[in-house]
Amino acid sequence: MTPEHRSPAARAAARLHRSLLTGVGNSRLLRRWGPRLLPPLDLLAHRLTRSRWMPSRILSPTAVLRTTRRDGTLHLTPLIADQDTSGNFLVMATNFGRRHHPAWSSHLLRDPRAVIDWRGTSIPVHALLLTPRQQEEARDRILGVMPVFDDYVGHSHRDVRVFSLIPAADSGDQ
């Protein structure tokens, strides 16, 4: 359902949620301590609940992405994700607005095969880095999931990588 077809109460709730996300996402507290505290807490809850719940899901749709490091070891990263009606996921490598790209995005550039744990299901995916034009076309969707995206781009002083994660036809990819 498009935002203009929602009830007034639903639109008001969406505006409130967006304001809350913007306030929390732009807070100095989150930008300083979020990278240190949220991923370990999310991963602990993810493991204890068998991938059914994480604290970050209180505010944003959150998944765990499993990529492979250069040495072949597994790297798990909780991140904000959005799944569209075709089953593809959109993930943004904002890294809380820090100046360097997150490790998981470099892993995907080296090896685009990964697995995303989404709402209790593990889905093998193939990552596709969006071009600047594709990012612009996906802008409304990006801001709908992460209203602080532009703020994080400004803080980071870099081009933020945005990936489309496409479910793999063969689950044996990873």
C-alpha positions as CSV (number, residue, x, y, z in Angstrom):
1,M,0.0,0.0,0.0
2,T,1.4,3.4,-1.0
3,P,1.7,6.0,1.7
4,E,-0.9,8.3,0.2
5,H,-3.5,5.4,0.4
6,R,-2.9,4.8,4.1
7,S,-5.4,6.0,6.7
8,P,-4.6,9.3,8.5
9,A,-3.7,7.4,11.6
10,A,-1.3,5.2,9.7
11,R,0.4,8.2,8.1
12,A,0.7,9.9,11.5
13,A,2.3,6.8,12.9
14,A,4.7,6.6,10.0
15,R,5.7,10.2,10.5
16,L,6.3,9.6,14.2
17,H,8.4,6.5,13.5
18,R,10.4,8.4,10.9
19,S,11.0,11.3,13.4
20,L,12.1,8.8,16.1
21,L,14.5,7.1,13.7
22,T,15.9,10.4,12.6
23,G,16.4,11.6,16.2
24,V,18.0,8.3,17.4
25,G,20.0,7.8,14.2
26,N,21.5,11.3,14.4
27,S,22.2,11.3,18.1
28,R,25.9,11.6,19.1
29,L,25.3,8.8,21.6
30,L,24.3,6.3,18.8
31,R,26.9,7.5,16.4
32,R,29.6,7.0,19.1
33,W,28.5,3.9,20.9
34,G,26.2,2.3,18.4
35,P,29.0,0.6,16.4
36,R,30.5,-0.8,19.6
37,L,27.3,-1.9,21.3
38,L,24.6,-2.7,18.9
39,P,26.3,-5.3,16.7
40,P,27.4,-7.5,19.6
41,L,24.0,-7.2,21.3
42,D,22.1,-8.0,18.1
43,L,24.4,-11.0,17.3
44,L,23.9,-12.3,20.9
45,A,20.1,-12.0,20.6
46,H,20.2,-13.4,17.1
47,R,22.0,-16.5,18.4
48,L,19.9,-17.0,21.5
49,T,16.6,-16.6,19.7
50,R,17.7,-18.7,16.7
51,S,17.6,-15.6,14.4
52,R,14.1,-14.6,15.3
53,W,14.7,-11.3,17.2
54,M,17.3,-8.6,17.7
55,P,17.2,-5.4,19.7
56,S,17.7,-3.2,16.6
57,R,14.4,-4.5,15.2
58,I,12.6,-2.4,17.7
59,L,13.3,0.6,15.4
60,S,14.3,-0.8,12.0
61,P,14.1,-3.9,9.9
62,T,17.3,-5.7,10.8
63,A,18.9,-8.8,9.3
64,V,22.2,-10.6,9.8
65,L,24.4,-10.8,6.7
66,R,26.9,-13.7,6.5
67,T,29.9,-12.9,4.3
68,T,33.3,-14.6,3.9
69,R,36.5,-12.8,4.9
70,R,39.6,-13.0,2.7
71,D,41.0,-15.8,5.0
72,G,37.8,-17.9,4.4
73,T,36.3,-17.4,7.9
74,L,32.7,-16.4,8.3
75,H,31.8,-12.7,9.1
76,L,28.4,-12.0,10.6
77,T,27.0,-8.5,10.6
78,P,23.6,-7.2,11.7
79,L,22.4,-4.4,9.4
80,I,19.3,-2.5,8.3
81,A,17.7,-4.3,5.4
82,D,14.6,-4.0,3.3
83,Q,12.9,-6.7,1.3
84,D,10.9,-5.8,-1.8
85,T,7.9,-7.7,-3.2
86,S,10.2,-9.7,-5.6
87,G,12.3,-11.0,-2.6
88,N,15.4,-8.8,-3.2
89,F,17.0,-7.0,-0.3
90,L,18.4,-3.6,-0.1
91,V,21.3,-2.9,2.3
92,M,23.2,0.3,2.9
93,A,26.9,0.3,4.0
94,T,26.6,3.5,6.1
95,N,28.7,2.2,9.0
96,F,27.0,4.6,11.3
97,G,28.4,7.5,9.2
98,R,32.0,6.6,9.9
99,R,34.7,7.5,7.4
100,H,35.6,4.0,6.3
101,H,33.5,1.4,4.5
102,P,32.3,-1.5,6.7
103,A,34.2,-4.8,6.3
104,W,31.1,-6.6,5.0
105,S,30.8,-4.3,2.0
106,S,34.4,-5.1,1.0
107,H,33.7,-8.8,1.4
108,L,30.8,-8.5,-1.0
109,L,32.9,-6.7,-3.5
110,R,35.4,-9.5,-3.4
111,D,32.9,-12.3,-3.3
112,P,29.2,-11.4,-4.0
113,R,27.9,-14.7,-2.5
114,A,26.4,-14.3,1.0
115,V,23.6,-15.5,3.2
116,I,21.1,-13.2,4.8
117,D,19.2,-14.3,8.0
118,W,15.8,-12.6,7.6
119,R,13.0,-13.2,10.2
120,G,14.2,-16.7,11.1
121,T,15.0,-17.8,7.6
122,S,18.5,-18.1,6.0
123,I,18.5,-17.1,2.4
124,P,21.5,-17.5,0.1
125,V,22.0,-14.3,-2.0
126,H,24.1,-12.7,-4.6
127,A,25.1,-9.1,-4.1
128,L,25.0,-6.4,-6.7
129,L,26.5,-3.0,-6.0
130,L,24.1,-0.3,-7.1
131,T,25.4,2.4,-9.5
132,P,24.9,6.0,-8.5
133,R,21.9,6.1,-10.9
134,Q,20.4,3.0,-9.4
135,Q,20.9,4.5,-5.9
136,E,19.0,7.6,-7.1
137,E,16.2,5.4,-8.4
138,A,16.0,3.6,-5.1
139,R,16.2,6.8,-3.1
140,D,12.7,6.8,-1.7
141,R,13.1,3.2,-0.6
142,I,16.4,3.9,1.0
143,L,15.1,6.9,2.9
144,G,11.9,5.0,3.9
145,V,14.1,2.4,5.6
146,M,16.9,4.6,6.8
147,P,15.8,8.3,7.1
148,V,19.3,9.3,8.3
149,F,21.0,7.9,5.1
150,D,21.8,11.4,3.8
151,D,23.1,12.5,7.2
152,Y,25.4,9.4,7.4
153,V,26.7,10.1,3.9
154,G,27.5,13.7,5.0
155,H,29.3,12.5,8.1
156,S,31.3,9.8,6.3
157,H,32.6,12.1,3.5
158,R,32.5,9.1,1.1
159,D,30.2,7.5,-1.4
160,V,28.2,5.0,0.6
161,R,27.8,1.6,-1.0
162,V,24.3,0.3,-1.5
163,F,23.7,-3.3,-2.5
164,S,20.8,-5.3,-3.8
165,L,20.9,-8.8,-2.4
166,I,19.2,-11.1,-4.9
167,P,18.1,-14.6,-3.6
168,A,20.3,-17.2,-5.3
169,A,18.6,-19.7,-7.5
170,D,20.8,-22.5,-6.1
171,S,20.9,-22.6,-2.3
172,G,24.3,-24.3,-2.6
173,D,26.1,-21.0,-3.4
174,Q,27.4,-20.7,0.1
